[in-house]
Amino acid sequence: METAAITEWTFVQEVPVPDDVSALLIEGETAWTAFKTFRDSAIFTSKRLIVRDAQGLTGKKVEIYSLPYSTINMWSSENAGTLDMNAELEMWTRAGRIKIKVGRGADIRRIDQLIAHAVLTSR
């Protein structure tokens, strides 16, 4: 039985970690890297994946998703083929399935390695 993804994001390219992300981090948490999304950014930290989603016409309203690595039960990655525009990463979590499309400006294998490091060393 196929279940719908609870949310879906697109990572466009790897970018420097935004300066203002430190306000979201807890003591002992460090930001590893960030990816540009269509409207904002996704940040891999030592404890979780944070996705900021600017909304509205001005982008002043921001929704923040926080996915602790400890909630990820399984994941899969698929590189882009000849005719595919995006690679894909899917994560099955306690909350449901999360799908991430990875644009040609980002490296799916690097993202896969970040997830593997985060999930397998946090247990």
N, CA and C atoms as an extended XYZ file, in Angstrom:
369
Properties=species:S:1:pos:R:3:atomname:S:1:resname:S:1:resid:I:1 pbc="F F F"
N         0.843       -1.179        0.000 N   MET     1
C         0.000        0.000        0.000 CA  MET     1
C         0.891        1.245        0.000 C   MET     1
N         0.716        2.104       -0.933 N   GLU     2
C         1.502        3.329       -1.056 CA  GLU     2
C         0.886        4.416       -0.186 C   GLU     2
N         1.725        5.064        0.618 N   THR     3
C         1.226        6.174        1.420 CA  THR     3
C         1.775        7.471        0.843 C   THR     3
N         0.972        8.495        0.909 N   ALA     4
C         1.396        9.800        0.380 CA  ALA     4
C         2.452       10.402        1.296 C   ALA     4
N         3.351       11.141        0.709 N   ALA     5
C         4.364       11.834        1.502 CA  ALA     5
C         3.674       12.901        2.347 C   ALA     5
N         4.123       13.043        3.598 N   ILE     6
C         3.512       14.067        4.441 CA  ILE     6
C         3.995       15.451        4.043 C   ILE     6
N         5.167       15.514        3.480 N   THR     7
C         5.673       16.777        2.968 CA  THR     7
C         6.711       16.490        1.901 C   THR     7
N         6.946       17.471        1.055 N   GLU     8
C         7.911       17.304       -0.030 CA  GLU     8
C         8.678       18.602       -0.215 C   GLU     8
N         9.997       18.494       -0.293 N   TRP     9
C        10.858       19.663       -0.476 CA  TRP     9
C        11.764       19.432       -1.670 C   TRP     9
N        12.329       20.519       -2.208 N   THR    10
C        13.315       20.432       -3.271 CA  THR    10
C        14.575       21.161       -2.821 C   THR    10
N        15.696       20.443       -2.812 N   PHE    11
C        16.990       21.041       -2.507 CA  PHE    11
C        17.628       21.421       -3.834 C   PHE    11
N        17.905       22.706       -4.029 N   VAL    12
C        18.382       23.210       -5.309 CA  VAL    12
C        19.904       23.123       -5.419 C   VAL    12
N        20.616       23.636       -4.396 N   GLN    13
C        22.077       23.600       -4.410 CA  GLN    13
C        22.600       23.814       -2.999 C   GLN    13
N        23.830       23.355       -2.760 N   GLU    14
C        24.462       23.557       -1.466 CA  GLU    14
C        24.912       25.012       -1.357 C   GLU    14
N        24.666       25.611       -0.198 N   VAL    15
C        24.986       27.023        0.040 CA  VAL    15
C        25.611       27.166        1.425 C   VAL    15
N        26.236       28.305        1.706 N   PRO    16
C        26.739       28.531        3.067 CA  PRO    16
C        25.586       28.517        4.078 C   PRO    16
N        25.884       28.102        5.295 N   VAL    17
C        24.871       28.090        6.358 CA  VAL    17
C        24.468       29.535        6.645 C   VAL    17
N        23.154       29.849        6.636 N   PRO    18
C        22.714       31.218        6.916 CA  PRO    18
C        23.143       31.655        8.322 C   PRO    18
N        23.534       32.908        8.442 N   ASP    19
C        24.012       33.437        9.724 CA  ASP    19
C        22.964       33.360       10.827 C   ASP    19
N        21.700       33.567       10.466 N   ASP    20
C        20.657       33.617       11.486 CA  ASP    20
C        20.196       32.255       11.991 C   ASP    20
N        20.773       31.163       11.490 N   VAL    21
C        20.343       29.835       11.924 CA  VAL    21
C        20.765       29.555       13.370 C   VAL    21
N        21.767       30.236       13.861 N   SER    22
C        22.237       29.991       15.233 CA  SER    22
C        21.133       30.221       16.262 C   SER    22
N        20.169       31.069       15.939 N   ALA    23
C        19.049       31.314       16.858 CA  ALA    23
C        18.152       30.083       17.013 C   ALA    23
N        18.232       29.145       16.066 N   LEU    24
C        17.397       27.939       16.119 CA  LEU    24
C        18.081       26.769       16.824 C   LEU    24
N        19.385       26.869       17.039 N   LEU    25
C        20.158       25.743       17.567 CA  LEU    25
C        20.133       25.691       19.085 C   LEU    25
N        20.210       24.469       19.616 N   ILE    26
C        20.294       24.299       21.062 CA  ILE    26
C        21.765       24.177       21.457 C   ILE    26
N        22.023       24.226       22.745 N   GLU    27
C        23.391       24.113       23.235 CA  GLU    27
C        23.991       22.784       22.786 C   GLU    27
N        25.195       22.836       22.239 N   GLY    28
C        25.876       21.633       21.774 CA  GLY    28
C        25.541       21.215       20.350 C   GLY    28
N        24.586       21.894       19.720 N   GLU    29
C        24.199       21.574       18.338 CA  GLU    29
C        24.985       22.482       17.391 C   GLU    29
N        25.513       21.899       16.328 N   THR    30
C        26.247       22.683       15.342 CA  THR    30
C        25.649       22.477       13.954 C   THR    30
N        25.712       23.525       13.152 N   ALA    31
C        25.230       23.443       11.776 CA  ALA    31
C        26.345       22.878       10.908 C   ALA    31
N        26.024       21.849       10.101 N   TRP    32
C        27.015       21.220        9.221 CA  TRP    32
C        27.048       21.872        7.856 C   TRP    32
N        25.888       21.955        7.221 N   THR    33
C        25.800       22.498        5.864 CA  THR    33
C        24.361       22.903        5.582 C   THR    33
N        24.156       23.616        4.483 N   ALA    34
C        22.811       24.068        4.122 CA  ALA    34
C        22.595       23.896        2.619 C   ALA    34
N        21.330       23.808        2.265 N   PHE    35
C        20.923       23.716        0.869 CA  PHE    35
C        19.846       24.751        0.609 C   PHE    35
N        19.919       25.394       -0.527 N   LYS    36
C        18.883       26.325       -0.942 CA  LYS    36
C        17.676       25.511       -1.367 C   LYS    36
N        16.505       25.937       -0.908 N   THR    37
C        15.247       25.382       -1.393 CA  THR    37
C        14.621       26.462       -2.271 C   THR    37
N        13.455       26.209       -2.838 N   PHE    38
C        12.859       27.214       -3.721 CA  PHE    38
C        12.616       28.534       -2.998 C   PHE    38
N        12.102       28.480       -1.769 N   ARG    39
C        11.764       29.720       -1.071 CA  ARG    39
C        12.691       30.055        0.092 C   ARG    39
N        13.529       29.110        0.556 N   ASP    40
C        14.335       29.398        1.729 CA  ASP    40
C        15.523       28.458        1.795 C   ASP    40
N        15.670       27.716        2.915 N   SER    41
C        16.841       26.849        3.046 CA  SER    41
C        16.559       25.661        3.947 C   SER    41
N        17.412       24.643        3.793 N   ALA    42
C        17.393       23.453        4.639 CA  ALA    42
C        18.781       23.334        5.252 C   ALA    42
N        18.840       23.094        6.553 N   ILE    43
C        20.113       23.061        7.256 CA  ILE    43
C        20.273       21.707        7.939 C   ILE    43
N        21.371       21.032        7.638 N   PHE    44
C        21.726       19.806        8.346 CA  PHE    44
C        22.558       20.212        9.554 C   PHE    44
N        22.123       19.788       10.737 N   THR    45
C        22.882       20.077       11.953 CA  THR    45
C        23.364       18.753       12.543 C   THR    45
N        24.034       18.828       13.659 N   SER    46
C        24.511       17.620       14.319 CA  SER    46
C        23.377       16.828       14.962 C   SER    46
N        22.169       17.387       15.048 N   LYS    47
C        21.059       16.707       15.708 CA  LYS    47
C        19.811       16.522       14.852 C   LYS    47
N        19.651       17.358       13.796 N   ARG    48
C        18.393       17.324       13.041 CA  ARG    48
C        18.538       18.003       11.689 C   ARG    48
N        17.499       17.852       10.903 N   LEU    49
C        17.361       18.578        9.648 CA  LEU    49
C        16.331       19.674        9.891 C   LEU    49
N        16.719       20.922        9.646 N   ILE    50
C        15.817       22.058        9.795 CA  ILE    50
C        15.502       22.578        8.401 C   ILE    50
N        14.211       22.689        8.081 N   VAL    51
C        13.808       23.250        6.795 CA  VAL    51
C        12.978       24.495        7.078 C   VAL    51
N        13.459       25.605        6.559 N   ARG    52
C        12.738       26.871        6.690 CA  ARG    52
C        11.990       27.110        5.391 C   ARG    52
N        10.714       27.443        5.516 N   ASP    53
C         9.857       27.638        4.348 CA  ASP    53
C         9.211       29.014        4.427 C   ASP    53
N         9.752       29.984        3.678 N   ALA    54
C         9.162       31.318        3.622 CA  ALA    54
C         7.836       31.224        2.883 C   ALA    54
N         6.833       31.943        3.384 N   GLN    55
C         5.499       31.865        2.795 CA  GLN    55
C         4.957       33.255        2.501 C   GLN    55
N         3.911       33.297        1.726 N   GLY    56
C         3.260       34.565        1.408 CA  GLY    56
C         4.007       35.329        0.326 C   GLY    56
N         3.438       36.443       -0.073 N   LEU    57
C         4.025       37.249       -1.139 CA  LEU    57
C         5.351       37.875       -0.740 C   LEU    57
N         5.478       38.291        0.502 N   THR    58
C         6.703       38.961        0.947 CA  THR    58
C         7.721       37.992        1.520 C   THR    58
N         7.288       36.782        1.869 N   GLY    59
C         8.206       35.809        2.461 CA  GLY    59
C         8.538       36.103        3.906 C   GLY    59
N         7.804       37.024        4.536 N   LYS    60
C         8.079       37.363        5.932 CA  LYS    60
C         7.536       36.317        6.894 C   LYS    60
N         6.510       35.600        6.471 N   LYS    61
C         5.974       34.514        7.287 CA  LYS    61
C         6.822       33.278        6.993 C   LYS    61
N         7.402       32.688        8.040 N   VAL    62
C         8.307       31.559        7.856 CA  VAL    62
C         7.839       30.386        8.715 C   VAL    62
N         7.656       29.238        8.073 N   GLU    63
C         7.342       28.005        8.796 CA  GLU    63
C         8.634       27.208        8.902 C   GLU    63
N         8.903       26.670       10.095 N   ILE    64
C        10.130       25.917       10.319 CA  ILE    64
C         9.778       24.479       10.663 C   ILE    64
N        10.341       23.557        9.885 N   TYR    65
C        10.187       22.131       10.147 CA  TYR    65
C        11.469       21.637       10.799 C   TYR    65
N        11.345       20.781       11.800 N   SER    66
C        12.507       20.227       12.476 CA  SER    66
C        12.358       18.710       12.512 C   SER    66
N        13.297       18.010       11.886 N   LEU    67
C        13.258       16.557       11.824 CA  LEU    67
C        14.469       15.976       12.560 C   LEU    67
N        14.263       15.541       13.818 N   PRO    68
C        15.379       14.905       14.536 CA  PRO    68
C        15.789       13.616       13.820 C   PRO    68
N        17.085       13.411       13.694 N   TYR    69
C        17.565       12.213       12.999 CA  TYR    69
C        17.095       10.930       13.671 C   TYR    69
N        16.858       10.983       14.975 N   SER    70
C        16.431        9.787       15.711 CA  SER    70
C        15.059        9.282       15.266 C   SER    70
N        14.283       10.103       14.549 N   THR    71
C        12.958        9.666       14.083 CA  THR    71
C        12.997        8.973       12.725 C   THR    71
N        14.155        8.972       12.067 N   ILE    72
C        14.260        8.357       10.738 CA  ILE    72
C        14.470        6.857       10.897 C   ILE    72
N        13.524        6.067       10.373 N   ASN    73
C        13.593        4.610       10.453 CA  ASN    73
C        14.318        3.996        9.261 C   ASN    73
N        14.172        4.616        8.090 N   MET    74
C        14.735        4.085        6.859 CA  MET    74
C        14.767        5.217        5.839 C   MET    74
N        15.677        5.114        4.858 N   TRP    75
C        15.700        6.094        3.776 CA  TRP    75
C        16.184        5.435        2.504 C   TRP    75
N        15.858        6.054        1.388 N   SER    76
C        16.345        5.582        0.094 CA  SER    76
C        16.745        6.793       -0.729 C   SER    76
N        17.697        6.588       -1.632 N   SER    77
C        18.101        7.675       -2.525 CA  SER    77
C        18.159        7.140       -3.947 C   SER    77
N        17.846        8.020       -4.876 N   GLU    78
C        17.830        7.650       -6.293 CA  GLU    78
C        18.443        8.805       -7.069 C   GLU    78
N        19.515        8.510       -7.800 N   ASN    79
C        20.132        9.570       -8.592 CA  ASN    79
C        19.281        9.868       -9.814 C   ASN    79
N        19.479       11.047      -10.390 N   ALA    80
C        18.734       11.440      -11.585 CA  ALA    80
C        19.241       10.646      -12.777 C   ALA    80
N        18.329       10.235      -13.628 N   GLY    81
C        18.707        9.536      -14.853 CA  GLY    81
C        18.907       10.528      -15.983 C   GLY    81
N        19.031       10.022      -17.171 N   THR    82
C        19.276       10.861      -18.334 CA  THR    82
C        18.149       11.864      -18.564 C   THR    82
N        16.914       11.423      -18.433 N   LEU    83
C        15.777       12.299      -18.698 CA  LEU    83
C        15.186       12.922      -17.442 C   LEU    83
N        15.626       12.483      -16.263 N   ASP    84
C        15.104       13.011      -15.005 CA  ASP    84
C        15.722       14.374      -14.706 C   ASP    84
N        14.921       15.279      -14.201 N   MET    85
C        15.419       16.587      -13.793 CA  MET    85
C        16.012       16.536      -12.386 C   MET    85
N        15.426       15.710      -11.519 N   ASN    86
C        15.817       15.686      -10.116 CA  ASN    86
C        16.160       14.276       -9.647 C   ASN    86
N        17.089       14.218       -8.709 N   ALA    87
C        17.304       12.995       -7.940 CA  ALA    87
C        16.286       13.040       -6.796 C   ALA    87
N        16.151       11.932       -6.060 N   GLU    88
C        15.181       11.908       -4.967 CA  GLU    88
C        15.739       11.191       -3.756 C   GLU    88
N        15.347       11.688       -2.592 N   LEU    89
C        15.634       11.045       -1.328 CA  LEU    89
C        14.303       10.896       -0.608 C   LEU    89
N        14.029        9.707       -0.100 N   GLU    90
C        12.823        9.496        0.690 CA  GLU    90
C        13.229        9.018        2.060 C   GLU    90
N        12.555        9.543        3.082 N   MET    91
C        12.804        9.117        4.459 CA  MET    91
C        11.493        8.676        5.080 C   MET    91
N        11.525        7.532        5.722 N   TRP    92
C        10.386        7.041        6.459 CA  TRP    92
C        10.660        7.353        7.928 C   TRP    92
N         9.766        8.127        8.518 N   THR    93
C         9.947        8.575        9.897 CA  THR    93
C         8.763        8.135       10.745 C   THR    93
N         8.867        8.372       12.034 N   ARG    94
C         7.737        8.074       12.920 CA  ARG    94
C         6.507        8.886       12.532 C   ARG    94
N         6.708       10.052       11.953 N   ALA    95
C         5.588       10.915       11.574 CA  ALA    95
C         5.015       10.571       10.202 C   ALA    95
N         5.754        9.835        9.391 N   GLY    96
C         5.313        9.507        8.040 CA  GLY    96
C         6.483        9.591        7.074 C   GLY    96
N         6.171        9.640        5.807 N   ARG    97
C         7.192        9.640        4.760 CA  ARG    97
C         7.469       11.064        4.300 C   ARG    97
N         8.746       11.373        4.138 N   ILE    98
C         9.170       12.692        3.679 CA  ILE    98
C         9.956       12.496        2.389 C   ILE    98
N         9.609       13.269        1.375 N   LYS    99
C        10.267       13.155        0.075 CA  LYS    99
C        11.038       14.445       -0.200 C   LYS    99
N        12.295       14.275       -0.623 N   ILE   100
C        13.128       15.412       -0.978 CA  ILE   100
C        13.590       15.232       -2.417 C   ILE   100
N        13.276       16.210       -3.250 N   LYS   101
C        13.793       16.217       -4.620 CA  LYS   101
C        15.114       16.961       -4.582 C   LYS   101
N        16.076       16.482       -5.337 N   VAL   102
C        17.412       17.076       -5.325 CA  VAL   102
C        17.727       17.545       -6.744 C   VAL   102
N        17.838       18.850       -6.894 N   GLY   103
C        18.127       19.435       -8.202 CA  GLY   103
C        19.541       19.126       -8.660 C   GLY   103
N        19.807       19.403       -9.903 N   ARG   104
C        21.118       19.099      -10.486 CA  ARG   104
C        22.257       19.897       -9.840 C   ARG   104
N        21.934       20.970       -9.133 N   GLY   105
C        22.950       21.767       -8.461 CA  GLY   105
C        23.382       21.214       -7.119 C   GLY   105
N        22.767       20.114       -6.682 N   ALA   106
C        23.104       19.491       -5.402 CA  ALA   106
C        23.470       18.030       -5.646 C   ALA   106
N        24.301       17.489       -4.793 N   ASP   107
C        24.810       16.126       -4.940 CA  ASP   107
C        24.019       15.159       -4.058 C   ASP   107
N        23.222       14.290       -4.686 N   ILE   108
C        22.392       13.326       -3.943 CA  ILE   108
C        23.250       12.410       -3.078 C   ILE   108
N        24.410       12.024       -3.551 N   ARG   109
C        25.261       11.117       -2.755 CA  ARG   109
C        25.807       11.819       -1.518 C   ARG   109
N        26.077       13.112       -1.618 N   ARG   110
C        26.502       13.875       -0.432 CA  ARG   110
C        25.369       13.946        0.582 C   ARG   110
N        24.152       14.183        0.119 N   ILE   111
C        22.997       14.238        1.025 CA  ILE   111
C        22.764       12.876        1.658 C   ILE   111
N        22.874       11.812        0.869 N   ASP   112
C        22.736       10.451        1.381 CA  ASP   112
C        23.780       10.194        2.473 C   ASP   112
N        25.012       10.645        2.251 N   GLN   113
C        26.081       10.465        3.230 CA  GLN   113
C        25.804       11.275        4.499 C   GLN   113
N        25.269       12.479        4.365 N   LEU   114
C        24.910       13.285        5.539 CA  LEU   114
C        23.844       12.592        6.383 C   LEU   114
N        22.812       12.064        5.722 N   ILE   115
C        21.753       11.340        6.425 CA  ILE   115
C        22.329       10.101        7.103 C   ILE   115
N        23.124        9.342        6.384 N   ALA   116
C        23.706        8.114        6.955 CA  ALA   116
C        24.560        8.439        8.180 C   ALA   116
N        25.415        9.433        8.068 N   HIS   117
C        26.249        9.809        9.203 CA  HIS   117
C        25.398       10.231       10.400 C   HIS   117
N        24.411       11.068       10.147 N   ALA   118
C        23.554       11.577       11.218 CA  ALA   118
C        22.745       10.476       11.893 C   ALA   118
N        22.121        9.617       11.091 N   VAL   119
C        21.255        8.569       11.646 CA  VAL   119
C        22.067        7.468       12.325 C   VAL   119
N        23.124        7.023       11.672 N   LEU   120
C        23.865        5.867       12.182 CA  LEU   120
C        24.792        6.209       13.347 C   LEU   120
N        25.188        7.463       13.486 N   THR   121
C        26.034        7.809       14.635 CA  THR   121
C        25.230        8.356       15.805 C   THR   121
N        23.937        8.626       15.600 N   SER   122
C        23.112        9.168       16.696 CA  SER   122
C        22.408        8.072       17.491 C   SER   122
N        22.595        6.836       17.102 N   ARG   123
C        21.887        5.747       17.800 CA  ARG   123
C        22.790        5.045       18.771 C   ARG   123
